[in-house]
Amino acid sequence: MTIYNLCMNEFEDRVYGIARLIPKGKVASYGQLAEMAGYPRMARAAGRAMRNGPSDEDIPYHRVVNKSGDLAPGHVFGGKERQRMILESEGIVFRSNGRIDMKKCIWKPD
């Protein structure tokens, strides 16, 4: 295993641990997870980690969105409508343009 793989495994583990803390009714951005994991310029890597994450764990993947409040691509979660339905059931507020109201719903850990 290369040093790169070791670093990426550590990064991914941090991202998953942080994502588990996102409470119902809140969302986090990929960039926010990367920054909280100690790698503020790795939003795309956080996105890849979330896309490729373990399915047998209790990670609320649906609560991680891009910084604009856009939902995941249509092939994820069985379609954008499914992700939206799950988030709305948790109290997430959407704007008329279909994006999440990030000012109201962004997670701000203590």
Summary of the structure (lengths in Angstrom):
residues: 110
radius of gyration: 13.7
end to end distance: 36.0
largest distance: 47.5
contacts: 292
relative contact order: 0.18
helix: 45%
strand: 7%
